[in-house]
Amino acid sequence: MTLVRKRLHQLGRVVTGKTPPTARQELFQGEYLFITPSDLDYNHYYCRSAERTVSEQAKATLRNQFIPANAVMFTCIGATIGKCGIAPSECLTNQQINSVIANDECDPRFLYYLLCNSVDIVKGMGGGAATPIVNKSKFENIDFLVPPLRQQQEVGRILSAYDDMIENNRRRIVLLEEAARLLYREWFVHFRFPGHEHVPLTDGLPNGWERQIFDDVCETIGGGTPKTEKPEFWNDGDIPWYTPTDITRNSCLALLDSATKITEAGLRGSSAKMLPAGTVLMTSRASVGFFGIIETPSCTNQGFVSIIPHDPRARMYLLHNLMHRVEEIRSHAGGATYKEISKGKFRALPVIIPDAALLREFEDQASTLHSQVRTLHTQNQKLAQARDLLLPRLMNGEIAV
C-alpha cells in the first residue's frame, strides 16, 4: 500500500462548532442535534442522539458552524480530548469540537478511524495546561500517512463492519433491558401478573404481598479506596474494583469488568468489602441512582450502596424496583458539596415484597433477559478488542487491503 503524507486540512474542511446564545431559548427548540462532548463516546461509531437540539433559526444564525451528515467530530479540549464520532445527520456542535468534512479524496469512515488511531498524538498537542486545548489551527495541520482513496474505502469498510455489529448488539441490549422493565411495570405496578384475576386486594395490595423496608430484605454494604501511595495495593491486582464511572459510562446493566483492579493487600488495607457475584450496585453519591450487576466477586469504592438480597430470588425484583423509583431515591440524597444517600436512609426506605412464587417467576424471566444482555455485552467487548487490534495495523499498511 502506497502511503502519502498529508495534513488534515488536505483531507477535508475543518469546522469549529459554536454554542448559540443561551439567553435565546427559542434557538434550542428544533429538529437539529446540538452535540457536545458528553454526547460522544470513545467507543461509539455514530452519535445517535444528543441531550439538546437547535432550531432552523439557529441554523440561519450559525450556518457556517453547521456540519453535514458523515462529518467526523473530534473533541479538542480538556479531559475529553479524543472523543470522536460521525454525524448521523446535519447538526451543530459546540466550540469544544472540531469537525472534519471529508473531501472527494478522503473516505469519511477512514477519516474517523484515522483520528481514532491518533488520539494520543492530538492529546500531546494540547500542552500541559490545566485545561489543554487543541485549537483549529493546530488540529487542521496534523499530518498523517494516507493511502489512496480505494484503500481508504476498504479500510473503512473492514473496520466499520465491527462497529456495525457492535451497534446492532447495543440496540438489542436496549430492547432486552426495556423488556425487563416493562415486565416489572406490568406485574408489580399495574398488578397484571400471571393469575392476577384470582388474587383479591387487601389494603391496596394483592394477598400475600407485604410492606417492608430495605433493611428487612437485604444487606447493604459500602465500599472503600485503598491508599494510592501504596503500590502493593494496586500493582498486579486482579480483584475488580468498581467506581461510579464504571456504571455511568456503561451502556448496559451487566458489568463484566471494572476499569481498575486492586490486590488482596489493597482489599485488606481498606474498608472495601468483597461482594458476591450477582450483587446489585447503586451509585450513592454525586451521580445518585445508577445501577449495575456484578458478574464475578468484586469490590467498590465508597460511591456505592451495594445490595445483597436475603432471598436470592428477590435480586431482579429489587433491581427493577429501585430503577422504577430512582427519582424518589434521589430525593432522599442530601449534602452541600455533592448529593449523597447514606446507607441508613436507604435502609429505612419502604419496599413492597410480592409473594415468593411471583418473585421466583420474575427472577427466572428477568434473569433470562439479562443473561442475553451479558452475552451481547461480551460479544461487543470481543468485537471492540478485535477492531482495536486491526486499527493500527491497517493504518500503517502492515495489513494489505
DOMI-576864 format. One record per residue (C-alpha): chain; residue in three letters; x, y, z; residue number from 1. Coordinates in steps of 0.001 Angstrom, whole numbers. Each point is the difference from the previous one (the first is absolute). Layout:
<node "A","Ala",<X,Y,Z>,NUM>
...
END
This chain:
<node "A","Met",<0,0,0>,1>
<node "A","Thr",<1402,3382,-1042>,2>
<node "A","Leu",<-246,2588,2789>,3>
<node "A","Val",<182,3747,-612>,4>
<node "A","Arg",<559,2594,2735>,5>
<node "A","Lys",<-2854,2496,206>,6>
<node "A","Arg",<-1185,2599,2476>,7>
<node "A","Leu",<-3500,-285,1368>,8>
<node "A","His",<-1265,3060,-1892>,9>
<node "A","Gln",<1010,-1790,-3224>,10>
<node "A","Leu",<-2434,-2796,875>,11>
<node "A","Gly",<-2963,2241,742>,12>
<node "A","Arg",<-1289,3315,1271>,13>
<node "A","Val",<321,569,3734>,14>
<node "A","Val",<-2905,1704,1793>,15>
<node "A","Thr",<-5,1098,3640>,16>
<node "A","Gly",<-3427,-78,1608>,17>
<node "A","Lys",<-1689,2750,1947>,18>
<node "A","Thr",<-2660,227,2717>,19>
<node "A","Pro",<-3011,2196,-815>,20>
<node "A","Pro",<-692,2807,2486>,21>
<node "A","Thr",<-1472,-1765,3029>,22>
<node "A","Ala",<-2256,2963,757>,23>
<node "A","Arg",<-1913,-739,-3193>,24>
<node "A","Gln",<-1790,-3168,998>,25>
<node "A","Glu",<-1953,-103,-3259>,26>
<node "A","Leu",<3251,-976,-1730>,27>
<node "A","Phe",<94,-3251,2029>,28>
<node "A","Gln",<-3375,-1312,-1118>,29>
<node "A","Gly",<213,-1728,-3352>,30>
<node "A","Glu",<829,-3050,-2065>,31>
<node "A","Tyr",<3802,289,-289>,32>
<node "A","Leu",<2273,-1796,2477>,33>
<node "A","Phe",<2232,2252,2085>,34>
<node "A","Ile",<2960,-2230,834>,35>
<node "A","Thr",<2389,559,2904>,36>
<node "A","Pro",<2819,-2229,1317>,37>
<node "A","Ser",<-2378,-1666,2472>,38>
<node "A","Asp",<-1975,-1331,-2990>,39>
<node "A","Leu",<3081,-1706,-1467>,40>
<node "A","Asp",<1601,-3213,1179>,41>
<node "A","Tyr",<3448,-1467,-568>,42>
<node "A","Asn",<-1557,-3249,-1213>,43>
<node "A","His",<-3014,1165,-1997>,44>
<node "A","Tyr",<90,316,-3759>,45>
<node "A","Tyr",<-2995,2188,-793>,46>
<node "A","Cys",<-1292,2614,2437>,47>
<node "A","Arg",<-3652,-1037,-18>,48>
<node "A","Ser",<-1436,2538,2416>,49>
<node "A","Ala",<711,3167,1966>,50>
<node "A","Glu",<-1335,1522,3200>,51>
<node "A","Arg",<-1007,3187,-1813>,52>
<node "A","Thr",<-1196,1109,-3412>,53>
<node "A","Val",<46,3287,-1886>,54>
<node "A","Ser",<-2444,1665,-2369>,55>
<node "A","Glu",<-88,1102,-3613>,56>
<node "A","Gln",<517,3515,1329>,57>
<node "A","Ala",<3265,-1124,1644>,58>
<node "A","Lys",<1082,-1458,-3316>,59>
<node "A","Ala",<-635,3321,-1729>,60>
<node "A","Thr",<2062,1754,2673>,61>
<node "A","Leu",<2880,-2523,67>,62>
<node "A","Arg",<-91,-1359,-3540>,63>
<node "A","Asn",<3803,-171,-246>,64>
<node "A","Gln",<237,-2148,3130>,65>
<node "A","Phe",<-2544,-2610,-1083>,66>
<node "A","Ile",<1466,-3271,-1301>,67>
<node "A","Pro",<-1540,-2546,-2395>,68>
<node "A","Ala",<-666,-3692,568>,69>
<node "A","Asn",<3206,-2109,60>,70>
<node "A","Ala",<2184,2853,1254>,71>
<node "A","Val",<2522,-1321,2531>,72>
<node "A","Met",<-233,1689,3410>,73>
<node "A","Phe",<3011,98,2351>,74>
<node "A","Thr",<105,1542,3488>,75>
<node "A","Cys",<3030,2268,390>,76>
<node "A","Ile",<-100,1327,3575>,77>
<node "A","Gly",<750,-1197,3510>,78>
<node "A","Ala",<-475,-3506,1337>,79>
<node "A","Thr",<-2358,-863,-2850>,80>
<node "A","Ile",<2615,414,-2763>,81>
<node "A","Gly",<-382,-2932,-2346>,82>
<node "A","Lys",<-3728,-636,193>,83>
<node "A","Cys",<-916,-628,-3595>,84>
<node "A","Gly",<-3099,-710,-2045>,85>
<node "A","Ile",<-1639,251,-3403>,86>
<node "A","Ala",<-2905,2413,-410>,87>
<node "A","Pro",<-3173,-1993,-803>,88>
<node "A","Ser",<-1684,3000,-1618>,89>
<node "A","Glu",<437,3736,-468>,90>
<node "A","Cys",<729,1409,3452>,91>
<node "A","Leu",<1831,2560,2131>,92>
<node "A","Thr",<2763,-617,2548>,93>
<node "A","Asn",<1286,2209,2763>,94>
<node "A","Gln",<3391,1727,-128>,95>
<node "A","Gln",<1803,-2866,1751>,96>
<node "A","Ile",<-345,-2122,-3118>,97>
<node "A","Asn",<1852,356,-3290>,98>
<node "A","Ser",<-1681,-1798,-2882>,99>
<node "A","Val",<1490,-1093,-3309>,100>
<node "A","Ile",<-2128,-114,-3146>,101>
<node "A","Ala",<1828,-2452,-2255>,102>
<node "A","Asn",<786,1086,-3557>,103>
<node "A","Asp",<-232,-2126,-3148>,104>
<node "A","Glu",<3450,-1511,612>,105>
<node "A","Cys",<-823,-1282,3489>,106>
<node "A","Asp",<-2455,-2615,1242>,107>
<node "A","Pro",<-1945,1221,3090>,108>
<node "A","Arg",<131,-3363,1771>,109>
<node "A","Phe",<3745,-269,-585>,110>
<node "A","Leu",<409,3540,1337>,111>
<node "A","Tyr",<-1891,-949,3154>,112>
<node "A","Tyr",<2272,-2987,662>,113>
<node "A","Leu",<3088,2026,-909>,114>
<node "A","Leu",<-865,2484,2746>,115>
<node "A","Cys",<-915,-2781,2443>,116>
<node "A","Asn",<3473,-1417,-595>,117>
<node "A","Ser",<1578,3412,672>,118>
<node "A","Val",<-1567,961,3352>,119>
<node "A","Asp",<3335,-62,1866>,120>
<node "A","Ile",<1590,2214,-2658>,121>
<node "A","Val",<-2777,2577,304>,122>
<node "A","Lys",<97,-118,3805>,123>
<node "A","Gly",<3732,719,-108>,124>
<node "A","Met",<-668,3191,-1933>,125>
<node "A","Gly",<-2174,1364,2795>,126>
<node "A","Gly",<2962,846,2219>,127>
<node "A","Gly",<272,-334,3756>,128>
<node "A","Ala",<-2559,2634,968>,129>
<node "A","Ala",<-2699,-715,2553>,130>
<node "A","Thr",<-2482,-68,-2877>,131>
<node "A","Pro",<1897,-1043,-3139>,132>
<node "A","Ile",<-1442,1305,-3253>,133>
<node "A","Val",<790,-952,-3591>,134>
<node "A","Asn",<-1180,2950,-2061>,135>
<node "A","Lys",<-1199,-159,-3586>,136>
<node "A","Ser",<3351,1099,-1444>,137>
<node "A","Lys",<1931,-2725,1792>,138>
<node "A","Phe",<-2652,-2577,-737>,139>
<node "A","Glu",<-254,557,-3741>,140>
<node "A","Asn",<3787,-96,-401>,141>
<node "A","Ile",<532,-3465,1512>,142>
<node "A","Asp",<1639,-2145,-2658>,143>
<node "A","Phe",<-762,-3634,-755>,144>
<node "A","Leu",<1147,-2747,-2328>,145>
<node "A","Val",<-3024,-688,-2197>,146>
<node "A","Pro",<-641,-2680,-2680>,147>
<node "A","Pro",<-1878,623,-3288>,148>
<node "A","Leu",<-3786,327,122>,149>
<node "A","Arg",<-729,-3604,-1003>,150>
<node "A","Gln",<2087,-1364,2869>,151>
<node "A","Gln",<-1559,2544,2362>,152>
<node "A","Gln",<-3448,-1259,-916>,153>
<node "A","Glu",<1060,-3618,595>,154>
<node "A","Val",<1504,827,3393>,155>
<node "A","Gly",<-3179,1860,939>,156>
<node "A","Arg",<-2136,-2925,-1162>,157>
<node "A","Ile",<1968,-2565,2028>,158>
<node "A","Leu",<37,1976,3229>,159>
<node "A","Ser",<-3566,1286,-242>,160>
<node "A","Ala",<-1224,-3604,-340>,161>
<node "A","Tyr",<1102,-514,3628>,162>
<node "A","Asp",<-1653,3217,1137>,163>
<node "A","Asp",<-3201,-843,-1869>,164>
<node "A","Met",<-201,-3324,1882>,165>
<node "A","Ile",<736,1769,3294>,166>
<node "A","Glu",<-2724,2567,-720>,167>
<node "A","Asn",<-2502,-2722,-892>,168>
<node "A","Asn",<780,-1800,3265>,169>
<node "A","Arg",<-424,3261,1912>,170>
<node "A","Arg",<-3474,432,-1457>,171>
<node "A","Arg",<-889,-3552,1015>,172>
<node "A","Ile",<1319,663,3520>,173>
<node "A","Val",<-2224,3076,312>,174>
<node "A","Leu",<-3041,-2009,-1135>,175>
<node "A","Leu",<715,-2870,2401>,176>
<node "A","Glu",<485,2313,2975>,177>
<node "A","Glu",<-3178,1869,-905>,178>
<node "A","Ala",<-1876,-3319,-242>,179>
<node "A","Ala",<1022,-792,3585>,180>
<node "A","Arg",<-1107,3460,1167>,181>
<node "A","Leu",<-3367,-360,-1754>,182>
<node "A","Leu",<-492,-3430,1568>,183>
<node "A","Tyr",<645,1517,3446>,184>
<node "A","Arg",<-2493,2820,-578>,185>
<node "A","Glu",<-2643,-2355,-1342>,186>
<node "A","Trp",<216,-2389,2962>,187>
<node "A","Phe",<903,2198,2957>,188>
<node "A","Val",<-1276,3485,-855>,189>
<node "A","His",<-3192,-809,-1916>,190>
<node "A","Phe",<-545,-3314,1882>,191>
<node "A","Arg",<-544,-1911,-3258>,192>
<node "A","Phe",<2131,-2970,1060>,193>
<node "A","Pro",<-825,-3597,-986>,194>
<node "A","Gly",<-3202,-1042,1744>,195>
<node "A","His",<-768,3497,1283>,196>
<node "A","Glu",<-3690,-478,-824>,197>
<node "A","His",<-314,-2471,2866>,198>
<node "A","Val",<1970,1929,2652>,199>
<node "A","Pro",<-2011,2407,2163>,200>
<node "A","Leu",<1396,3308,1257>,201>
<node "A","Thr",<358,830,3671>,202>
<node "A","Asp",<958,3558,1021>,203>
<node "A","Gly",<949,709,-3603>,204>
<node "A","Leu",<2301,-3011,-412>,205>
<node "A","Pro",<-580,-3494,-1394>,206>
<node "A","Asn",<-327,-2657,2683>,207>
<node "A","Gly",<3379,-1380,1029>,208>
<node "A","Trp",<1895,3226,-694>,209>
<node "A","Glu",<1653,1875,2867>,210>
<node "A","Arg",<1110,3542,809>,211>
<node "A","Gln",<3522,-25,1411>,212>
<node "A","Ile",<3143,2168,-14>,213>
<node "A","Phe",<3254,-760,-1810>,214>
<node "A","Asp",<1714,-803,3296>,215>
<node "A","Asp",<-2405,-2958,314>,216>
<node "A","Val",<695,-1482,-3414>,217>
<node "A","Cys",<3653,581,-852>,218>
<node "A","Glu",<3489,596,1305>,219>
<node "A","Thr",<1468,3360,-968>,220>
<node "A","Ile",<3764,393,-242>,221>
<node "A","Gly",<2167,3041,-689>,222>
<node "A","Gly",<3417,111,-1614>,223>
<node "A","Gly",<3440,1456,435>,224>
<node "A","Thr",<3142,1169,-1781>,225>
<node "A","Pro",<3451,-1499,684>,226>
<node "A","Lys",<2735,2566,655>,227>
<node "A","Thr",<1280,1204,-3361>,228>
<node "A","Glu",<3556,481,1286>,229>
<node "A","Lys",<367,-3718,678>,230>
<node "A","Pro",<855,-1755,-3289>,231>
<node "A","Glu",<-429,-3411,1613>,232>
<node "A","Phe",<-3728,824,233>,233>
<node "A","Trp",<-281,514,-3766>,234>
<node "A","Asn",<2858,-1474,-2032>,235>
<node "A","Asp",<-871,-3334,-1617>,236>
<node "A","Gly",<-3397,-28,1701>,237>
<node "A","Asp",<-2682,-2350,-1298>,238>
<node "A","Ile",<-3011,889,2177>,239>
<node "A","Pro",<-2547,2120,-1936>,240>
<node "A","Trp",<-459,3341,1792>,241>
<node "A","Tyr",<-2920,2044,-1272>,242>
<node "A","Thr",<-439,3770,77>,243>
<node "A","Pro",<-3189,1871,-1012>,244>
<node "A","Thr",<1431,789,-3453>,245>
<node "A","Asp",<64,-3742,-752>,246>
<node "A","Ile",<-3794,199,160>,247>
<node "A","Thr",<-764,3485,-1290>,248>
<node "A","Arg",<2126,-596,-3131>,249>
<node "A","Asn",<-1333,-3497,-557>,250>
<node "A","Ser",<-2687,-653,-2581>,251>
<node "A","Cys",<-1719,-2860,1836>,252>
<node "A","Leu",<-638,-1429,3454>,253>
<node "A","Ala",<2327,-2979,-386>,254>
<node "A","Leu",<3392,1017,1416>,255>
<node "A","Leu",<2463,-2556,-1337>,256>
<node "A","Asp",<3116,1818,1142>,257>
<node "A","Ser",<1279,3078,1780>,258>
<node "A","Ala",<2453,2571,-1281>,259>
<node "A","Thr",<2229,-511,3072>,260>
<node "A","Lys",<1261,-3015,1948>,261>
<node "A","Ile",<1389,-198,3529>,262>
<node "A","Thr",<2028,-2632,1828>,263>
<node "A","Glu",<-920,-2190,2972>,264>
<node "A","Ala",<2161,2331,2102>,265>
<node "A","Gly",<-1970,2978,-1294>,266>
<node "A","Leu",<-3274,-1676,934>,267>
<node "A","Arg",<1251,-806,3529>,268>
<node "A","Gly",<1512,3464,415>,269>
<node "A","Ser",<-3190,1925,-759>,270>
<node "A","Ser",<-3651,55,968>,271>
<node "A","Ala",<-937,-1618,-3329>,272>
<node "A","Lys",<-1861,-3303,387>,273>
<node "A","Met",<-66,-2981,-2346>,274>
<node "A","Leu",<-3453,-308,-1555>,275>
<node "A","Pro",<-1444,-3203,-1469>,276>
<node "A","Ala",<-951,-380,-3652>,277>
<node "A","Gly",<-3518,1275,-593>,278>
<node "A","Thr",<280,2929,2392>,279>
<node "A","Val",<-2024,3030,-1109>,280>
<node "A","Leu",<2056,3199,7>,281>
<node "A","Met",<-1659,3396,452>,282>
<node "A","Thr",<2013,3203,-243>,283>
<node "A","Ser",<-625,1924,3207>,284>
<node "A","Arg",<1857,3310,-347>,285>
<node "A","Ala",<368,2775,-2593>,286>
<node "A","Ser",<-1726,-1939,-2814>,287>
<node "A","Val",<-2568,-1764,2186>,288>
<node "A","Gly",<-2196,-2770,-1353>,289>
<node "A","Phe",<1951,-1826,-2708>,290>
<node "A","Phe",<-50,-3790,117>,291>
<node "A","Gly",<1991,-3039,-1025>,292>
<node "A","Ile",<341,-3704,783>,293>
<node "A","Ile",<3442,-1506,587>,294>
<node "A","Glu",<705,-3371,-1563>,295>
<node "A","Thr",<3040,-1042,2038>,296>
<node "A","Pro",<1051,597,3643>,297>
<node "A","Ser",<1037,3663,140>,298>
<node "A","Cys",<214,3072,2223>,299>
<node "A","Thr",<-766,3704,-378>,300>
<node "A","Asn",<1139,3409,1150>,301>
<node "A","Gln",<-2116,2000,2443>,302>
<node "A","Gly",<-2286,1375,-2721>,303>
<node "A","Phe",<-2453,-2910,235>,304>
<node "A","Val",<-2616,-1698,2058>,305>
<node "A","Ser",<414,-3670,-916>,306>
<node "A","Ile",<-3161,-2072,402>,307>
<node "A","Ile",<-16,-3730,817>,308>
<node "A","Pro",<-3561,-1362,407>,309>
<node "A","His",<-613,-2398,2876>,310>
<node "A","Asp",<-2084,-2048,-2448>,311>
<node "A","Pro",<1949,-534,-3272>,312>
<node "A","Arg",<-3329,-275,-1834>,313>
<node "A","Ala",<-594,3693,693>,314>
<node "A","Arg",<3107,1307,-1801>,315>
<node "A","Met",<-1626,947,-3300>,316>
<node "A","Tyr",<-3109,1285,1729>,317>
<node "A","Leu",<1995,2322,2273>,318>
<node "A","Leu",<2133,1232,-2918>,319>
<node "A","His",<-3048,980,-2039>,320>
<node "A","Asn",<-1839,1362,3013>,321>
<node "A","Leu",<2907,2375,606>,322>
<node "A","Met",<296,1040,-3639>,323>
<node "A","His",<-3739,709,-74>,324>
<node "A","Arg",<384,2245,3086>,325>
<node "A","Val",<3227,1781,-917>,326>
<node "A","Glu",<-1394,3531,384>,327>
<node "A","Glu",<-1388,-883,3427>,328>
<node "A","Ile",<3410,-1360,1021>,329>
<node "A","Arg",<1749,3136,-1222>,330>
<node "A","Ser",<-2419,2138,1994>,331>
<node "A","His",<1420,-1543,3190>,332>
<node "A","Ala",<3583,972,-902>,333>
<node "A","Gly",<1395,2995,1855>,334>
<node "A","Gly",<3242,1936,237>,335>
<node "A","Ala",<1349,3427,-898>,336>
<node "A","Thr",<3099,-974,-2020>,337>
<node "A","Tyr",<-1570,-2974,-1747>,338>
<node "A","Lys",<-3179,-2001,430>,339>
<node "A","Glu",<230,-3274,1915>,340>
<node "A","Ile",<-2440,-2522,1413>,341>
<node "A","Ser",<1329,-1742,3097>,342>
<node "A","Lys",<-386,-3696,675>,343>
<node "A","Gly",<-2160,904,3007>,344>
<node "A","Lys",<-2483,2018,-2074>,345>
<node "A","Phe",<-72,-2659,-2679>,346>
<node "A","Arg",<-670,-2805,2483>,347>
<node "A","Ala",<-2994,1907,1397>,348>
<node "A","Leu",<-1715,396,-3382>,349>
<node "A","Pro",<-3215,-2014,-392>,350>
<node "A","Val",<-243,-2866,-2467>,351>
<node "A","Ile",<-2887,-2244,-991>,352>
<node "A","Ile",<911,-3690,-226>,353>
<node "A","Pro",<-2219,-2305,-2117>,354>
<node "A","Asp",<-641,-3624,902>,355>
<node "A","Ala",<2853,-2494,-410>,356>
<node "A","Ala",<-1434,-1775,-3063>,357>
<node "A","Leu",<-323,3249,-1965>,358>
<node "A","Leu",<3497,1107,1060>,359>
<node "A","Arg",<1398,-3286,-1279>,360>
<node "A","Glu",<-1849,252,-3317>,361>
<node "A","Phe",<1166,3573,-569>,362>
<node "A","Glu",<3566,-957,933>,363>
<node "A","Asp",<-71,-2779,-2608>,364>
<node "A","Gln",<-1374,2150,-2818>,365>
<node "A","Ala",<2036,3132,732>,366>
<node "A","Ser",<3181,-2053,531>,367>
<node "A","Thr",<-465,-1555,-3440>,368>
<node "A","Leu",<-220,3465,-1567>,369>
<node "A","His",<3044,1216,1937>,370>
<node "A","Ser",<1946,-3128,-973>,371>
<node "A","Gln",<-568,918,-3645>,372>
<node "A","Val",<1194,3525,808>,373>
<node "A","Arg",<3207,-1393,1529>,374>
<node "A","Thr",<607,-2164,-3072>,375>
<node "A","Leu",<-389,2962,-2347>,376>
<node "A","His",<2164,2172,2260>,377>
<node "A","Thr",<2739,-2653,-77>,378>
<node "A","Gln",<-237,-201,-3785>,379>
<node "A","Asn",<392,3779,-221>,380>
<node "A","Gln",<3106,-53,2172>,381>
<node "A","Lys",<1569,-2638,-2260>,382>
<node "A","Leu",<-1015,1861,-3163>,383>
<node "A","Ala",<1485,3247,1349>,384>
<node "A","Gln",<3231,-1775,935>,385>
<node "A","Ala",<282,-1512,-3481>,386>
<node "A","Arg",<-712,3360,-1636>,387>
<node "A","Asp",<2572,1773,2155>,388>
<node "A","Leu",<2660,-2598,-862>,389>
<node "A","Leu",<-696,422,-3697>,390>
<node "A","Leu",<-195,3799,27>,391>
<node "A","Pro",<3715,944,290>,392>
<node "A","Arg",<1108,-2837,-2273>,393>
<node "A","Leu",<-2386,1090,-2747>,394>
<node "A","Met",<995,3635,410>,395>
<node "A","Asn",<3743,-570,-301>,396>
<node "A","Gly",<-343,-2364,-2953>,397>
<node "A","Glu",<1135,-3079,1923>,398>
<node "A","Ile",<-3117,-1801,-1267>,399>
<node "A","Ala",<-553,396,-3725>,400>
<node "A","Val",<-3472,822,-1274>,401>
END
